Amino acid sequence: MRKELKAHLLRILKHPSSLPLHLRITTLLTDLGASQSEINRSMPANIAELRRKASKRQTAVEEPAAKKKAKKDDASGVPLDDDDYGDDEPGATDGGAPIPDSAHQSAIDITAEFIYERLNPKLVANLVLISLVTLPDEMPAAFASSFTQIATAGTEQHRRHLARSMATQATAQELGPGAEQMRKEKLAKFMERQSARKDGAFIPPTPAVHIGGHQGPKPPLVPLGALPGPAPIPAVPKVKQQFNIFTDTRELSREEAESLFENCFHAIMKAERRVRQGGTMSMHHVVLVRIATRFYPLPEKLHNELIEFIVDATQHRHRTDLALLWVTELYSQYQGFTVCFNHDYMATYGQAPKSVLFEKFDSTLCSLLQKLLDKGQHKEALFHKLLLDCPLVTTNALNILEKACLDKVYGAFGITTLRELLLTRNRQRSELVDMLFKLSFYDCPEVKQLCVDTLKELCSLKYMHHLIDLRL
């Protein structure tokens, strides 16, 4: 960063227009570690001629300005000082009021001279000795990498620059003898004006001139005898029309509502790829399931499309959570934990009969399992997770599992799922043991052997002895 700033300042130094700022740029370059030879090489070739022309222009500008100011003071008879503007306000006498811009440079000059007179080697050495107490044992890496020795350190020019920098910072915080003197002078002028008013002296009004010396815009002068222009025609106010949802909208027909619902459902399903890239798959599943189960009776067509969407041969691994969330939501409605805002159930305060809700849960679970079995995907993780993680394994779902266990190729996967259900489903354990014994009597030797091995393994568990002994 320091190298880039140094390089940019050297480029600016070469430009002829930077001549008025050469002193400041040279001081900054010296602080950044630039040598005097580098600064001399970056100076314009015709530096002497440029300085001569600049001094001539400055003289030509200052002479007319001085004459004009003298004429103005003679005409008015009362010289006005910019520092007096605004002193009639009550807040102007406050000791913490900011210093005006016109007196700012004077305050900096006074403070800089005050610091320069005391900036001797003895004082600097004492300050260094005091700061040694707080210095660390080792030089920080950041300071070591940015530290640059100043070639002109200790010289007259560097002392002036350091005093000026410290004075600028002190004056910005309204500290130092310069700021204090400016406040005293301002207070003295204010008191003089107040005493003059009490004595009945005439105080000229403060002209409307800004602090920077720029006058405000003057109103245009109208020549004598000029007729006023025509009055503008008053504009007719426009009547504001307020939005009323009841008058400006209409209720959708049954066909329009169904079409809108279907398009929304398809758009959400097609947005799965973008949702996966954004990392919000769980939110996508929640929105899709709630639209399908809570706010509108899902048509048979969309119900079948959602099942096909879940059991897709290439994407079913990513949609296991969607299937489980769908089944769990239907079971939650069956138990009364959530409310289905169905048009057909609004007469009963959103609650359908228990039998209808259970049939809906059972049909959805069995449709998913049967579709996977028909496609030969009962060996996939989706089939087994639906049985292991669903809230309730119905009788129809167990019948589909029995068909999967009798498969000659992938029957072992079904028996493994049945074994896990026996270990995890306490309330349905009796029904599951009956199913395992039933499978052990089939003619298929592979299935029979797997069932016998599973029964032997379960006999080693103490809490399974009673159930198995009752069947033997």
Secondary structure in CASP SS format (residue, H / E / C, confidence):
PFRMAT SS
TARGET T0000
AUTHOR 0000-0000-0000
METHOD secondary structure of the structure
MODEL  1
M C 1.00
R H 1.00
K H 1.00
E H 1.00
L H 1.00
K H 1.00
A H 1.00
H H 1.00
L H 1.00
L H 1.00
R H 1.00
I H 1.00
L H 1.00
K H 1.00
H C 1.00
P H 1.00
S H 1.00
S H 1.00
L H 1.00
P H 1.00
L H 1.00
H H 1.00
L H 1.00
R H 1.00
I H 1.00
T H 1.00
T H 1.00
L H 1.00
L H 1.00
T H 1.00
D H 1.00
L C 1.00
G C 1.00
A C 1.00
S C 1.00
Q H 1.00
S H 1.00
E H 1.00
I H 1.00
N H 1.00
R H 1.00
S H 1.00
M C 1.00
P C 1.00
A C 1.00
N C 1.00
I H 1.00
A H 1.00
E H 1.00
L H 1.00
R H 1.00
R H 1.00
K H 1.00
A H 1.00
S H 1.00
K H 1.00
R H 1.00
Q H 1.00
T H 1.00
A H 1.00
V H 1.00
E H 1.00
E H 1.00
P H 1.00
A H 1.00
A H 1.00
K H 1.00
K H 1.00
K H 1.00
A H 1.00
K H 1.00
K H 1.00
D H 1.00
D H 1.00
A H 1.00
S H 1.00
G C 1.00
V C 1.00
P C 1.00
L C 1.00
D C 1.00
D H 1.00
D H 1.00
D H 1.00
Y C 1.00
G C 1.00
D C 1.00
D C 1.00
E C 1.00
P H 1.00
G H 1.00
A H 1.00
T H 1.00
D C 1.00
G C 1.00
G C 1.00
A C 1.00
P C 1.00
I C 1.00
P C 1.00
D H 1.00
S H 1.00
A H 1.00
H H 1.00
Q H 1.00
S H 1.00
A H 1.00
I H 1.00
D H 1.00
I H 1.00
T H 1.00
A H 1.00
E H 1.00
F H 1.00
I H 1.00
Y H 1.00
E H 1.00
R H 1.00
L C 1.00
N C 1.00
P H 1.00
K H 1.00
L H 1.00
V H 1.00
A H 1.00
N H 1.00
L H 1.00
V H 1.00
L H 1.00
I H 1.00
S H 1.00
L C 1.00
V C 1.00
T C 1.00
L C 1.00
P C 1.00
D C 1.00
E C 1.00
M C 1.00
P C 1.00
A H 1.00
A H 1.00
F H 1.00
A H 1.00
S H 1.00
S H 1.00
F C 1.00
T C 1.00
Q C 1.00
I C 1.00
A C 1.00
T C 1.00
A C 1.00
G C 1.00
T C 1.00
E H 1.00
Q H 1.00
H H 1.00
R H 1.00
R H 1.00
H H 1.00
L H 1.00
A H 1.00
R H 1.00
S H 1.00
M H 1.00
A H 1.00
T H 1.00
Q H 1.00
A H 1.00
T H 1.00
A H 1.00
Q C 1.00
E C 1.00
L C 1.00
G C 1.00
P H 1.00
G H 1.00
A H 1.00
E H 1.00
Q H 1.00
M H 1.00
R H 1.00
K H 1.00
E H 1.00
K H 1.00
L H 1.00
A H 1.00
K H 1.00
F H 1.00
M H 1.00
E H 1.00
R H 1.00
Q H 1.00
S H 1.00
A H 1.00
R H 1.00
K H 1.00
D C 1.00
G C 1.00
A C 1.00
F C 1.00
I C 1.00
P C 1.00
P C 1.00
T C 1.00
P C 1.00
A C 1.00
V E 1.00
H C 1.00
I C 1.00
G C 1.00
G C 1.00
H C 1.00
Q E 1.00
G C 1.00
P C 1.00
K C 1.00
P C 1.00
P C 1.00
L C 1.00
V C 1.00
P C 1.00
L C 1.00
G C 1.00
A C 1.00
L C 1.00
P C 1.00
G C 1.00
P C 1.00
A C 1.00
P C 1.00
I C 1.00
P C 1.00
A C 1.00
V C 1.00
P C 1.00
K C 1.00
V C 1.00
K C 1.00
Q C 1.00
Q C 1.00
F C 1.00
N C 1.00
I H 1.00
F H 1.00
T H 1.00
D H 1.00
T C 1.00
R C 1.00
E C 1.00
L C 1.00
S C 1.00
R H 1.00
E H 1.00
E H 1.00
A H 1.00
E H 1.00
S H 1.00
L H 1.00
F H 1.00
E H 1.00
N H 1.00
C H 1.00
F H 1.00
H H 1.00
A H 1.00
I H 1.00
M H 1.00
K H 1.00
A C 1.00
E H 1.00
R H 1.00
R H 1.00
V H 1.00
R H 1.00
Q H 1.00
G H 1.00
G C 1.00
T C 1.00
M H 1.00
S H 1.00
M H 1.00
H H 1.00
H H 1.00
V H 1.00
V H 1.00
L H 1.00
V H 1.00
R H 1.00
I H 1.00
A H 1.00
T H 1.00
R C 1.00
F C 1.00
Y C 1.00
P C 1.00
L C 1.00
P C 1.00
E H 1.00
K H 1.00
L H 1.00
H H 1.00
N H 1.00
E H 1.00
L H 1.00
I H 1.00
E H 1.00
F H 1.00
I H 1.00
V C 1.00
D C 1.00
A C 1.00
T C 1.00
Q C 1.00
H H 1.00
R H 1.00
H H 1.00
R H 1.00
T H 1.00
D H 1.00
L H 1.00
A H 1.00
L H 1.00
L H 1.00
W H 1.00
V H 1.00
T H 1.00
E H 1.00
L H 1.00
Y H 1.00
S H 1.00
Q H 1.00
Y H 1.00
Q H 1.00
G C 1.00
F C 1.00
T C 1.00
V C 1.00
C C 1.00
F C 1.00
N C 1.00
H H 1.00
D H 1.00
Y H 1.00
M H 1.00
A H 1.00
T H 1.00
Y C 1.00
G C 1.00
Q C 1.00
A C 1.00
P C 1.00
K H 1.00
S H 1.00
V H 1.00
L H 1.00
F H 1.00
E H 1.00
K H 1.00
F H 1.00
D H 1.00
S H 1.00
T H 1.00
L H 1.00
C H 1.00
S H 1.00
L H 1.00
L H 1.00
Q H 1.00
K H 1.00
L H 1.00
L H 1.00
D H 1.00
K C 1.00
G C 1.00
Q C 1.00
H C 1.00
K C 1.00
E C 1.00
A H 1.00
L H 1.00
F H 1.00
H H 1.00
K H 1.00
L H 1.00
L H 1.00
L H 1.00
D H 1.00
C C 1.00
P C 1.00
L C 1.00
V C 1.00
T C 1.00
T H 1.00
N H 1.00
A H 1.00
L H 1.00
N H 1.00
I H 1.00
L H 1.00
E H 1.00
K H 1.00
A H 1.00
C H 1.00
L C 1.00
D C 1.00
K C 1.00
V C 1.00
Y C 1.00
G H 1.00
A H 1.00
F H 1.00
G H 1.00
I H 1.00
T H 1.00
T H 1.00
L H 1.00
R H 1.00
E H 1.00
L H 1.00
L H 1.00
L H 1.00
T H 1.00
R C 1.00
N C 1.00
R C 1.00
Q C 1.00
R H 1.00
S H 1.00
E H 1.00
L H 1.00
V H 1.00
D H 1.00
M H 1.00
L H 1.00
F H 1.00
K H 1.00
L H 1.00
S C 1.00
F C 1.00
Y C 1.00
D C 1.00
C C 1.00
P H 1.00
E H 1.00
V H 1.00
K H 1.00
Q H 1.00
L H 1.00
C H 1.00
V H 1.00
D H 1.00
T H 1.00
L H 1.00
K H 1.00
E H 1.00
L H 1.00
C H 1.00
S C 1.00
L C 1.00
K H 1.00
Y H 1.00
M H 1.00
H H 1.00
H H 1.00
L H 1.00
I H 1.00
D H 1.00
L H 1.00
R H 1.00
L C 1.00
END
